[in-house]
Amino acid sequence: MSLLCDLQINLNQDFTFFVNKGLISEYSGFLKKMIRQNNNKNNIIILEDFPGGSNGFDLVSRFCYTNGGGISINVSNVSILYCSSVFLEMTENLCSSNLSLQTVKFLEGMFYWSWNDIVSCLKSREHVFLHADSYGLVDKLVFGVLAKISQGSDMSQVFASLLTSSSASTSLMSPETSKTSNEWWFDDLSSLGPKIVEKLVKNLGAYDQNNDSLVLTRFLLHYLKTKVHYKSNNKLEYAGLADTAVQGVIFIAKTAFCCRKLLWILRVLSGFSISKESRNGLERVIGEMLDHATLDDLLIPTREKREKGVYDVDLVIRLLKVFVSSCNTEGDEDLKFRRMGKLTDKYLREISPDQNLEVSKFLEVAESLPGSARDWFDGLFRAIDIYLESHPNLSSEDRTKLCRCLNYKKLTLEICKQLAKNLKIPPSIAVQALKSQQLSNELPDSREDKIKLNKTRNSRKYLQEKPILVRLKGFGISERLVDGFEDDLRVDLERRHWHKVMDHSEKICKEKKSEIVSRLASHGHFRSSSNFPRLC
């Protein structure tokens, strides 16, 4: 080995540098002690976890070999040089104007740097975060950033715990589109790593559950949105920031965010392993205003395996449960329930074609709302019809179970007819629906209703709307069966022949009616046709 390079330094087991013992010892107190301890045995020193790696040591060696004139300290390398000088103990005790002193002097002028200089310095420091944090450099840079932000913003807004009406109205805009006077720094700091941002938030005293700042919350949402598609094997490093954002959202949710925005926030933050407490809190806030959501808002793709389904139905079920429990304590629950009932039926119709949607999940969504949420169950029946059409292999038991969420008395006559004709509906369900429809139309609730019903029974409108049951050769339906639907066997027979009989029977009835009217007219009888039994 040459006398000029009589010391071998192995760096992090990856790189090897050959330097002069005497020269390097004049600047580094750490290497000087290592050389003495080595006792000239093998002239090899191993340095583990050296800040900045090979690039950092290369800069240090150039500084030593040129007596401090071989390198230029700037915002891009000052973090590495500072950490390297502290690690190698390059202090004034060894020589004047050593590297440690020069980097400290350069950092003292930080408050005169431009905004871009500070951001660049922060970015370069990410490679030496652990050393920079332990040496106090991170705190210095963070304070420098906050000072620059305060020069261009009202920092009282960053620390504010109470919202003004103006800030609340501004926050309804999405983070990606809103550009207020307090948000000019969002994009620049979004390029930093999670550890730096976490340090910044902690220095503001708003980390985790202490976050009550609207501006800081909006920054975290903006920051995490830019990292959603970031290819990182460990999203857990963002979990603390995500929880902090959630706490801020919960604190100011009802005054600062609409339901759609909250659902957007839930979608974004769900990818960062937020805590169960944070998720439950955010879902509670969303559920309380769920009636303001739209169908698109609820169609949240599942993050589970494809076998679990296309959409996150479990999330919607949890939100519906929160909504129902919150409405029980408020006076305007009827209007909210009806609005939610229509939205839920639309949601069920949209997710019904999903082949992985189980009957139990469909029913759990449909039955999550009380009966008062639906004036009519027509929309829910359409969702069931789509589900049956998309799942042709369902057993009779599952098809019967699927219909249990229907209130047959709240089906319109037209939908009830469609149900009776639907071959995918089990016959027993069709009988039950027709029976409920008949009873709901003919059984009055009071004496006045009975009198009114008797007056309308002979009216043409009533006769036209009454379900048609005819008697033909080989196919008899008794009056008792029409009124009570007690003979399941005969009704089952009616179901099987319904489509074949209806067209033929209606034609025959019209012909018979015309024939009878013609005969009466020819014999001078002019009674109203409304007195004849309604056959078709």
C-alpha positions in Angstrom: 0.0 0.0 0.0 1.3 3.5 -0.9 2.3 5.8 1.9 -0.1 8.4 0.4 -3.0 5.9 0.9 -2.0 3.9 4.0 -5.5 3.6 5.4 -8.4 1.6 4.0 -11.9 2.6 5.0 -14.8 0.2 4.4 -18.0 2.1 4.2 -21.3 0.4 5.1 -19.8 -2.9 3.7 -20.4 -1.5 0.2 -17.6 0.9 -0.7 -13.9 1.2 0.1 -11.8 4.4 0.3 -8.1 4.6 0.5 -6.8 7.7 2.4 -3.8 9.0 4.2 -3.8 8.4 7.9 -2.0 11.6 8.9 -4.1 13.8 6.6 -7.5 12.5 7.6 -6.6 12.5 11.3 -6.0 16.3 11.1 -9.7 16.9 10.4 -11.5 13.9 12.0 -11.4 13.3 15.7 -13.4 10.1 15.3 -11.0 8.6 12.7 -8.0 9.7 14.8 -9.3 7.6 17.7 -10.0 4.7 15.5 -6.5 4.7 14.1 -5.0 4.7 17.6 -7.2 1.8 18.6 -6.2 -0.1 15.5 -2.6 -0.1 16.6 -1.3 -0.3 13.0 -2.4 -4.0 12.8 -4.2 -4.0 9.5 -4.8 -0.4 8.6 -8.5 -1.1 7.9 -11.4 0.8 9.5 -15.0 -0.2 9.1 -17.6 2.5 9.3 -21.2 1.4 9.6 -24.3 3.6 9.0 -22.3 6.5 7.7 -24.6 9.5 6.9 -24.8 10.1 3.2 -23.1 6.9 2.2 -20.3 7.0 -0.4 -21.4 10.4 -1.6 -21.0 11.9 1.8 -17.6 10.4 2.5 -16.4 11.5 -1.0 -17.3 15.1 -0.1 -15.5 14.9 3.3 -12.3 13.4 1.8 -12.3 16.2 -0.9 -12.6 18.8 1.9 -9.7 17.2 3.8 -7.4 16.9 0.8 -7.9 20.5 -0.4 -7.7 22.0 3.1 -11.4 23.0 2.9 -11.3 24.5 -0.6 -12.3 21.5 -2.7 -16.1 21.7 -2.1 -18.7 24.4 -2.2 -21.4 24.2 0.6 -24.9 24.8 -0.8 -28.5 24.0 0.1 -28.3 20.6 -1.7 -25.3 19.2 0.2 -25.3 21.1 3.5 -27.4 18.4 5.3 -25.1 15.6 4.3 -22.0 17.6 5.1 -23.4 18.7 8.5 -24.3 15.1 9.5 -20.9 13.8 8.2 -18.9 16.4 10.1 -20.8 15.6 13.3 -20.4 11.9 12.8 -16.6 12.2 12.1 -16.2 14.8 14.9 -14.6 17.4 12.5 -14.5 20.2 15.1 -12.4 23.3 15.8 -10.3 21.4 18.3 -8.4 19.8 15.4 -8.1 22.7 13.0 -9.5 26.1 12.5 -12.5 26.5 10.1 -13.2 22.8 10.1 -16.1 21.3 8.2 -18.5 21.3 11.2 -18.0 25.1 11.8 -18.5 25.9 8.1 -21.8 24.0 7.9 -23.1 25.6 11.1 -22.4 29.1 9.7 -24.1 28.2 6.5 -27.2 27.0 8.3 -27.3 30.2 10.4 -28.3 32.1 7.3 -31.3 29.9 6.7 -33.8 32.7 7.5 -32.4 34.6 4.6 -32.8 31.7 2.2 -35.6 31.6 -0.4 -38.5 29.3 0.0 -37.2 27.0 -2.7 -33.8 26.8 -1.0 -35.4 25.6 2.2 -37.5 23.0 0.4 -34.5 21.8 -1.5 -32.5 21.5 1.7 -35.3 19.5 3.3 -35.5 17.1 0.3 -31.7 16.5 0.4 -31.9 15.8 4.1 -34.2 12.8 3.6 -31.2 10.5 3.0 -29.8 11.3 6.4 -33.0 11.7 8.4 -32.0 9.6 11.4 -28.7 11.4 11.9 -30.1 14.8 11.1 -33.0 14.2 13.6 -30.6 13.1 16.3 -28.2 16.0 15.6 -31.1 18.6 15.8 -30.9 19.6 12.1 -34.5 18.5 11.3 -35.9 20.9 13.9 -33.8 23.8 12.5 -35.1 23.2 9.0 -38.7 22.8 10.2 -38.6 26.1 12.1 -37.1 27.7 8.9 -40.1 26.3 6.9 -42.6 27.6 9.4 -41.0 31.0 9.4 -41.3 31.2 5.6 -44.9 30.1 5.7 -45.7 32.7 8.3 -44.2 35.4 6.0 -46.7 34.5 3.3 -49.7 33.4 5.4 -51.6 34.2 8.4 -50.2 31.5 10.8 -53.1 32.1 13.2 -55.2 30.2 10.6 -52.9 27.2 10.8 -53.2 27.0 14.6 -56.9 28.1 14.8 -59.2 25.7 16.6 -62.4 27.6 15.7 -63.6 28.1 12.2 -64.9 31.3 10.8 -67.7 31.3 8.2 -65.4 32.3 5.4 -62.9 29.4 6.1 -65.8 27.0 6.4 -67.2 27.9 3.0 -63.8 27.8 1.4 -63.2 24.3 2.7 -66.1 22.9 0.8 -63.9 23.0 -2.2 -61.7 19.9 -2.8 -58.0 20.2 -1.8 -56.9 19.6 -5.3 -58.8 22.6 -6.7 -58.9 25.1 -3.8 -56.1 27.7 -3.7 -56.6 30.0 -0.8 -54.1 32.5 0.6 -53.2 29.9 3.3 -52.5 27.0 0.9 -49.8 28.3 -1.4 -47.2 26.0 0.2 -49.2 22.8 -0.2 -47.8 21.5 -3.4 -44.1 22.2 -2.5 -44.3 20.4 0.8 -46.2 17.5 -0.8 -42.9 16.4 -2.4 -41.4 15.7 1.0 -41.2 12.3 2.7 -43.6 11.2 5.4 -41.0 11.5 8.2 -40.3 15.1 7.4 -44.0 16.0 7.2 -44.7 14.2 10.4 -41.9 16.1 12.1 -43.4 19.4 10.9 -46.9 18.4 12.2 -45.4 17.4 15.6 -43.6 20.8 15.9 -47.0 22.5 15.3 -48.3 20.5 18.3 -51.2 19.1 16.2 -50.2 15.5 15.8 -52.8 12.7 16.1 -55.8 13.7 18.3 -54.5 17.2 19.0 -55.3 18.3 15.5 -58.0 21.0 15.4 -56.6 23.1 12.5 -58.5 23.4 9.3 -55.5 24.5 7.2 -53.3 21.8 8.5 -56.0 19.2 8.0 -56.5 20.3 4.4 -52.7 20.1 3.8 -52.6 16.5 5.1 -55.5 15.5 2.9 -53.7 17.1 -0.1 -50.5 15.5 0.8 -51.9 12.0 1.3 -53.9 12.3 -2.0 -50.6 12.8 -3.9 -49.2 9.6 -2.2 -52.2 7.3 -3.0 -50.6 5.9 -6.1 -47.1 6.1 -4.7 -45.4 2.7 -5.2 -44.3 2.0 -1.7 -44.1 -1.4 -0.1 -44.9 0.1 3.3 -47.9 2.4 3.5 -47.7 2.2 7.3 -45.2 5.1 7.4 -48.1 7.3 6.4 -50.5 5.9 9.0 -49.7 8.5 11.7 -50.4 11.4 9.2 -53.6 9.7 8.0 -54.9 9.4 11.6 -54.0 13.0 12.3 -56.0 14.1 9.2 -59.0 12.0 10.3 -59.0 13.6 13.7 -59.0 17.1 12.1 -61.8 16.1 9.8 -63.9 14.7 12.7 -63.3 17.9 14.6 -64.6 20.2 11.9 -66.6 17.8 9.6 -70.1 19.2 9.8 -69.1 22.8 9.3 -66.4 22.3 6.7 -67.1 19.2 4.6 -70.1 17.9 2.7 -71.0 14.3 2.6 -69.4 13.7 -0.8 -66.2 15.2 0.4 -66.2 13.0 3.5 -66.7 9.9 1.4 -63.8 11.0 -0.8 -61.7 11.4 2.3 -62.6 7.9 3.5 -61.6 6.4 0.1 -58.2 8.2 0.2 -57.3 7.5 3.8 -58.4 3.9 3.8 -55.3 3.0 1.8 -53.0 4.2 4.6 -53.9 1.7 7.4 -55.7 4.2 9.6 -56.5 3.0 13.1 -59.9 1.4 13.9 -60.8 4.3 16.1 -60.2 6.8 13.4 -62.2 4.8 10.8 -65.1 4.4 13.2 -65.1 8.1 14.0 -65.0 9.1 10.3 -67.8 6.6 9.4 -69.9 7.9 12.3 -69.6 11.5 10.9 -70.5 10.3 7.3 -73.4 8.1 8.5 -75.0 11.0 10.3 -75.3 13.0 7.0 -75.7 10.0 4.6 -79.0 11.2 3.3 -77.1 13.9 1.4 -75.0 11.4 -0.5 -75.6 10.4 -4.1 -75.6 7.0 -5.8 -72.1 7.6 -7.2 -70.9 8.4 -3.7 -72.0 5.0 -2.3 -70.4 3.0 -5.1 -67.1 2.6 -3.4 -64.9 -0.2 -4.9 -63.9 -2.9 -2.4 -60.3 -3.2 -1.4 -60.7 -6.9 -0.6 -60.3 -9.7 -3.0 -62.5 -9.9 -6.1 -64.4 -12.8 -4.5 -65.8 -10.3 -2.0 -67.6 -8.4 -4.7 -67.1 -5.3 -6.8 -68.4 -2.7 -4.2 -67.7 -2.3 -0.5 -71.2 -3.3 0.6 -70.1 -3.8 4.2 -69.1 -0.2 4.4 -72.5 1.0 3.2 -74.2 -1.3 5.7 -72.2 0.2 8.6 -73.0 3.7 7.3 -76.8 2.9 7.1 -76.7 1.6 10.7 -75.2 4.9 11.9 -77.7 6.9 9.9 -80.7 5.0 11.4 -79.4 5.4 15.0 -78.7 9.1 14.5 -82.1 9.8 13.0 -83.9 8.3 16.0 -82.9 11.3 18.0 -83.9 14.0 15.5 -87.3 15.5 14.6 -87.0 15.5 10.8 -86.3 11.8 10.6 -89.3 11.1 8.3 -88.0 13.2 5.5 -84.5 11.9 5.9 -85.7 8.3 5.9 -87.7 8.7 2.8 -84.8 10.3 1.0 -82.5 7.5 2.2 -85.0 4.9 1.2 -85.0 6.0 -2.5 -81.2 6.2 -2.5 -80.9 2.7 -1.0 -83.2 1.2 -3.6 -81.1 2.8 -6.4 -78.0 1.4 -4.7 -79.5 -2.1 -4.6 -80.5 -1.9 -8.3 -76.9 -0.9 -9.2 -75.1 -3.6 -7.2 -77.6 -6.5 -7.9 -75.8 -7.7 -11.1 -72.7 -8.4 -9.0 -72.2 -12.2 -9.1 -70.5 -12.2 -5.8 -73.2 -10.3 -4.0 -74.8 -12.7 -1.5 -78.5 -12.9 -0.7 -77.7 -12.1 3.0 -75.8 -8.9 2.0 -78.6 -7.8 -0.3 -81.1 -8.3 2.6 -78.9 -6.6 5.1 -78.9 -3.4 3.0 -82.6 -3.6 2.2 -83.6 -4.2 5.8 -81.3 -1.7 7.3 -84.0 1.0 7.1 -87.4 0.9 8.8 -90.6 0.4 6.9 -91.5 4.1 7.1 -88.5 4.9 4.9 -90.4 3.7 1.8 -93.8 5.0 0.8 -93.9 2.3 -1.9 -91.7 -0.8 -2.3 -91.8 -0.7 -6.1 -88.1 0.3 -6.3 -87.1 -2.5 -4.0 -89.0 -5.0 -6.1 -87.2 -3.9 -9.2 -83.9 -4.4 -7.4 -85.0 -7.9 -6.5 -86.0 -8.6 -10.0 -82.6 -7.5 -11.3 -80.9 -9.7 -8.7 -83.0 -12.8 -9.7 -82.3 -12.1 -13.4 -78.5 -11.9 -12.7 -78.5 -15.0 -10.4 -80.5 -17.6 -12.3 -79.2 -20.5 -10.3 -80.6 -19.4 -6.9 -82.5 -22.1 -5.0 -86.2 -21.7 -4.3 -85.3 -21.2 -0.7 -83.0 -18.2 -1.5 -85.6 -16.7 -3.8 -88.2 -16.9 -1.1 -85.8 -15.5 1.4 -84.9 -12.6 -0.9 -88.5 -11.5 -1.0 -89.0 -11.2 2.7 -87.8 -7.6 2.6 -90.9 -6.6 0.6 -94.0 -5.1 2.1 -96.7 -6.4 -0.2 -99.3 -3.9 1.0 -97.0 -1.1 -0.3 -96.7 -2.4 -3.8 -98.7 -0.6 -6.5 -101.2 -2.6 -8.4 -99.1 -2.6 -11.5 -96.0 -3.9 -9.7 -98.1 -6.5 -7.9 -99.3 -7.8 -11.3 -95.7 -8.0 -12.5 -94.7 -9.9 -9.4 -97.6 -12.4 -10.0 -96.5 -12.9 -13.6 -92.8 -13.2 -12.7 -91.7 -16.8 -13.1 -88.6 -16.2 -11.0 -90.8 -15.4 -8.0 -91.9 -18.5 -6.0 -95.6 -19.2 -6.2 -96.1 -18.9 -2.5 -94.7 -15.4 -2.6 -97.0 -14.4 -5.5 -100.1 -15.7 -3.5 -99.0 -13.8 -0.4 -98.5 -10.6 -2.4 -101.9 -10.9 -4.2 -103.6 -11.6 -0.9 -102.0 -8.6 0.8 -102.9 -6.4 -2.2 -106.6 -7.6 -2.1 -106.9 -7.0 1.6 -105.2 -3.6 1.5 -107.6 -2.5 -1.2 -110.8 -3.9 0.2 -110.5 -3.9 4.0 -111.4 -0.5 5.4 -110.0 0.8 8.7 -113.2 2.5 9.9 -117.0 2.7 9.5 -116.7 5.7 7.3 -114.2 3.9 5.1 -116.6 1.0 4.8 -119.4 3.3 3.6 -117.0 4.9 1.1 -115.9 1.5 -0.1 -119.4 0.3 -0.7 -120.2 3.4 -2.8 -117.1 2.9 -5.0 -117.4 -0.9 -5.5 -120.0 -0.5 -8.2 -118.2 2.4 -9.9 -116.6 1.8 -13.3 -113.1 2.9 -12.1 -113.2 0.3 -9.3 -114.4 -2.4 -11.6 -111.7 -1.6 -14.1 -108.9 -1.7 -11.5 -110.1 -4.9 -9.7 -107.9 -7.9 -10.5 -109.5 -10.2 -13.2 -110.3 -13.8 -12.3 -112.4 -15.7 -14.9 -114.2 -19.1 -15.0 -113.5 -21.2 -18.1 -114.0 -24.8 -18.9 -111.4 -26.9 -17.2 -110.1 -24.0 -15.1 -112.3 -22.8 -12.2 -111.5 -20.2 -9.6 -114.1 -19.9 -6.8 -115.3 -16.7 -5.3 -113.9 -17.8 -2.0 -110.5 -18.3 -3.5 -110.6 -14.8 -5.0 -111.4 -13.1 -1.8 -109.4 -15.2 0.6 -106.7 -17.0 -1.5 -107.0 -19.9 0.9 -106.7 -22.7 -1.6 -103.0 -22.7 -2.5 -103.4 -25.6 -4.9 -105.8 -23.7 -7.1 -103.9 -20.5 -7.0 -100.7 -22.5 -8.0 -102.6 -23.8 -10.9 -103.7 -20.3 -11.8 -100.0 -19.2 -11.8 -98.9 -21.9 -14.2 -101.7 -21.1 -16.7 -101.8 -17.3 -16.2 -100.0 -16.3 -19.4 -101.9 -18.7 -21.6 -105.3 -17.9 -20.2 -105.3 -14.1 -19.9 -105.2 -13.3 -23.7 -107.8 -16.0 -24.6 -110.1 -15.2 -21.7 -110.1 -11.5 -22.3 -111.1 -12.0 -25.9 -113.9 -14.4 -25.0 -115.3 -12.0 -22.3 -115.4 -9.1 -24.7 -117.3 -11.1 -27.2 -119.8 -12.4 -24.6 -120.3 -8.9 -23.2 -121.0 -7.5 -26.7 -123.4 -10.3 -27.4 -125.4 -9.7 -24.2 -125.6 -6.0 -24.7 -126.8 -6.5 -28.2 -129.6 -8.8 -27.1 -130.7 -6.5 -24.3 -130.8 -3.6 -26.7 -132.9 -5.5 -29.2 -135.5 -6.4 -26.4 -135.6 -2.8 -25.2 -133.5 -3.1 -22.1 -131.3 -0.1 -21.6 -129.6 -0.7 -18.2 -126.1 0.6 -17.5 -123.3 -1.6 -18.5 -121.7 -0.9 -15.1 -124.2 -3.3 -13.5 -122.7 -6.2 -15.3 -120.0 -8.3 -13.6 -116.5 -7.1 -14.6 -115.0 -9.9 -16.5 -112.3 -8.2 -18.6 
